[in-house]
């Protein structure tokens, strides 16, 4: 496992004792030197710090691949590692802006995509749809607050100032490939609400029939089109080619000049980048040791067992990529990002929710207790679920909710689409197979909740009758009484989508060392960008990961590499 074997019991014990030990040590300061309390506290702190600073196996570089093991060498101005949105955008932007040659290698056997939603604060499509650009003075300050200002704000403002240009570039290229662009529906919070979501999540589609649902999950159109455009522009793409080591000159003190990869046959091939090596290898959530060190709060949500890495995995939960790029960077002297733990992206499929929101009726935990103001963005409710037994919410509503809680807007539909009719909504409840009953007690029993849940429903109904929630102060619009049979119930549990960030990254996407100095020749894009996000991924700015980290910023990197601005 490394120079110190990872013991999860020790890890958890160490993490838990730091706070208690610090307090104990402070209290013990008034006692005689050498007291048992002080000794125990010091030992606990030492144990925790030892665990935190231990060398993990993923931090230990493997033996370097020797020159006589390399069977072939290929050279280009720019070498890109990874065929997701960010890697393909980087490659095409380089070629469009005059980089002479680009090689893209990918461990996957084809372009890879997950979901959809590509944010731009404005575009020609938004103009055609009559949508406006959000005010950076207000909206971005709110995002900074949501991230506790514990992130690289310059990256976000670069997106704000350049996303229109980058998205129009994408729109034009998609049209060239026969792919159309529209803007998705967003949350229904009012513009003066703290949680207001400004429209801006662009979705790609081909058939007009797709506008009737599902456009938020069609990123495959974009990556397939980008891959075709890269090859048409003269770039070379090699699939089933897994990067294993970076080559940095002068004993890992100079420039990164190449990446060594293995092909299908296992042979080593060196890909030299005379201008740059750009990593776009995705997240590290499939590596449980990396998650234990950098995102331990997500460990209970990861898939159990030793599951093989699938580089072709699309939308999935429980862990994605093994952190190839992050590890290769650490091995040649890159530093980890400042914000820790790393930001996680959670998702819980809440029953009867407005787009991007939680269930806005009554939610309880396994004890039959209400635990939050339900009128919030779904990702934030998902974070609240991590504090509840079994990380599960139990939702109860009644037939009158269809009409009284509406209008019910549609997720993954184009902006401005008509909401569900009452009949459509009720039919969806039946199709979903939610628990039903003619009494609240029947639904509570069907959900496996204790009798205390009935008292919680009755108290909630009192709030609804008065129009004032004196427990969590929810928006009165969503105080809809659970009063008219049939009654319904459903559950939702947290699911883990991805972890964001990794290697320390500057404004120009250069990977940096522990002194915040760029490592010459090495860049990372997409999910890998360090300090792009903190806390949790809020979804409050729809599609900001695909839009900023995977489109605008890689697009700008291509322009800068072509211009020579970033040459060391």
Secondary structure, DSSP 8 states (H G I E B T S, - for coil): --SS---HHHHHHHHHHHHHHHHHHHHHTTS-TT-HHHHHHHHHHHHHHHHHH---GGGS------GGGEEEEEEEEEEEE--SHHHHHHHHHHHHTT-S-EEEE-SSSS----S--EE-S--HHHHHTT-----HHHHHHHHHHHTTT-S-HHHHHHHHHHHHHHHHHHHHHHHHTT-EEEEB------TTSTT---S-EEEEESSGGGGGS-GGG-HHHHHHHHHHHHHHTT-EEE-S-EEEEEEEHHHHTS-EEEEEEE-TT--EEEEEEEEEEEE-----TT-HHHHHHH-GGGGGGS--S-----TT--S-SS-----HHHHHHHHTT--B-SSSS-EEEEE---SSB-TTB-B-SEEE-TTS-B-S-S-SBHHHHHHHHTTSGGGEEEEEEETTHHHHT--B--TTSBTT---B-HHHHHHHHHHHT-EEESSHHHHHHHTT--THHHHHHHHHHHHHHHT--TTT---GGG---S-SSSEEEEEEE-EEEEEE--B-B-TT-EEE-TTS-EEEEEEE-GGG-TTS--SB---SSTTHIIIIIIIIHHHHHHHHHHHTTT--
